[in-house]
C-alpha cells in the first residue's frame, strides 16, 4: 500500500488495482416462449455504480455457462 501526497490536509492511502474488489449485481428475469415451448432467462447486470453492463461484460462473468446472449426486447436497458 502506498500513501499519496496529502491534499487539503488529508492523507489518502491507495491500493494497487489488483486489490480492489469490483462488485457487479445481476437481476434474473424468466419468461416463457409459447412458440418454442421453452423458458428464457434474461440476465441484467449492473456495475458498482448502478450502471447497466454491456452484453460483453455479462459474457465475461458467465462465459462458461451462458449458451448465448440476446437483448430482451421488453426490458429497458442498452
C-alpha positions, 0 to 999 in steps of 0.5 A: 500500500502506498500513501499519496501526497496529502491534499487539503490536509488529508492523507489518502492511502491507495491500493494497487488495482489488483486489490480492489474488489469490483462488485457487479449485481445481476437481476434474473428475469424468466419468461416463457416462449409459447412458440418454442415451448421453452423458458428464457432467462434474461440476465441484467447486470449492473456495475458498482455504480448502478450502471447497466453492463454491456452484453460483453461484460455479462459474457465475461462473468458467465462465459462458461455457462451462458449458451448465448446472449440476446437483448430482451426486447421488453426490458429497458436497458442498452 
